[in-house]
């Protein structure tokens, strides 16, 4: 079983879903390190420590102790600049890793310059009990490079497993792409 320390925004069950350590199965240092990496890369925590009680009288049911420091749920980044090629540029990014109180993450990015304008909105669910992470994305982009204007809209979902050695992924994405070359007929594909 698992003992946790430092959780206030998230549940023990959510933390446990990032582990490949299952009750009664053999474990080793690499398995524990992968669990720590999964939690660190989840976006929910700024620090994670974990250990297995190796002195347990019942090693097949040893306690996994997890100590976390939760990361800030909201972050905002932005910047503006000027260059002789693109003139003014601007980028913004907003992230909230707990918009619904259950660990649903929202990430918004947008950029603007003389050649490229666009943005994306992505939602990422925490790992489920089967070790899958689901994400959903909507995006739009427009470019104007060397007399070719391109407008692209996209939306879809992607599901990935936690185990990087045997990672599996399922995805479905719809793209709608329109091109407007100067002095030539436009084209549309999807």
N, C-alpha and C positions, 0 to 999 in steps of 0.2 A: 504494500500500500504506500501512499504518498503523504508526506507531511509538508505543508507549505508555510512560508513566513513572508510577510510583506505585501500580501494581496489586500487591496481595498476596492478597486474598481472591477476586478475580474474574478471569476470563480475558479475553484480548484479543478473542476471538471474541464474548463477551458485549457488550463495549464497542462493537465494530464493528456489532452488530445495531441499535444506536440511531442509526446514521447513514443518511442517504439519499444519501450520496456513494458512487457506484459507480465502480469502475475503468473508465477510458476515457470516462466521461460528463462533460459540461461541469459546472463548479462555479463558485460565486461566494461572496461574503461572506455573503449571506443563508443559503445552504445550510450553511455552516460554523457560523453563529450558531444555526441550528435544531438542529444536532447538539449543540452545547453546551447549549442549553435542554433537549433530550431527556435528556441525561445528568444535568443538575442536577435535573430533576423526577423522575428515576427512583427517588430515595430512597437510592441506593447511595453517593453522593459528596457531600462538603461543599464541594468546590471543583473546578472543571473549567476548563482552558485548552486551546485547540486552535488550530493554525495549519497552513497549507498552504505547503509549500516552493515558493514562486513562482519561485525561481532555478533550478529543476530543468532539466537538459538535455532532459528528456522530459516536458513539461508534461501530456501525456495520462496519465502515470503518476507524477504528483507525489506526494510523501510527505505524509501527514496526520500531524502530531505532536500527540499528546494527552497532557496532564499532569493527573493527578487526585490529589486527597486523598480517601481513602475515609472515609465517614461512620461513626460508631459503628453497629454492627449492631443493638444493643438499646436501646430507650428505654422508659421507664415514666413515666407521668404520672398523677396522682391528685389529688383534691380533695374536701373536704367543706365543707358550708355549712349555714346556717340562715336561713330567711326566715319571715315571719309568714304568708305564703300557703301555701307548700309544706312548711313545717317543715324537716326535715332533708333534705339532698340530698347525693348522693355520685356521683362520676364517676371511672372509671379507664380507662386506655388503655395497652396494651402493644403494642410493635411490634418485630419481629425481621426484618430485611431479608435474612437469609441462614440460614434454619433448616436447610437441607439441604446447605449448602456449595456450592450451585450457583446462588444468587441467588433462591431461592423466598422470597417475603415473606409473613409472617403478621402480621395486624393484629387485635387484640381490643379492643373497646370495650364498656363497660357503664355504665349510669346507673340511679340510684334516687332517686325522690322520692315524695311522697304521691300524685301523680297518674299518674306514668309510671315503669315499670320495664322494662328491656330490655337487650339486648346483641347484638353481632354478631361473627362470626368470618369473616375474609376472607383468602384466599390469592391472591397475585399472582405470576405467572411473569414473568421478565425477557423483554424483546423477543426474538422468534425471528428467524431469518435472513430471513424474509419481512416483518419489521417489524410483527408483530402481538403484542399483549400480552394474555394470558389471565388472567382473574380468576374466582374462585369464592367465593360468599358464602352463609353461613347466618345467619339472624337470628331473633330473637324479641322481641316487645314486648307489654306489657300496659298499658292506660290505664284509669283510673277517673275520668271527668270528668262532673260533673252527672248522676249516677245512671245512667251508661252505661259498662259495662265492656266493653272490646274487647281481644281476644287475637289477635295476628297472628304467624304463623310464615311464614318465607320461605326460599327457597334457589334458587340458580341460578348461571349463568355468563355472563360478558360478555367479548367479544373486541373490542379496538379497535386501530386503526392508529396509527402515530406521527405522521403528517403532519396537523397541525391545519387546514391549508387544505383538504385533501381527506379529512378524517377519515371513516372507515367504521367501523361497529360492528355486531356481531351479539350478540344476547343471548337467553337463555331463563331465565325466572324463574317459579317456582311460589309462589303466595301462598295461605295458608289463613287466613281471617279469620272470627272468631266474635264476635258482639255479644250482650250480655246487658243489655237495658234493664230498669230497675227497674219491676216491675209489668206487663211486656209479654213476649210470647213472644221467645225468643232466635232469632237468625238465623245462618246459616252460609253462607259463600261461598268459592269458590276459583277 
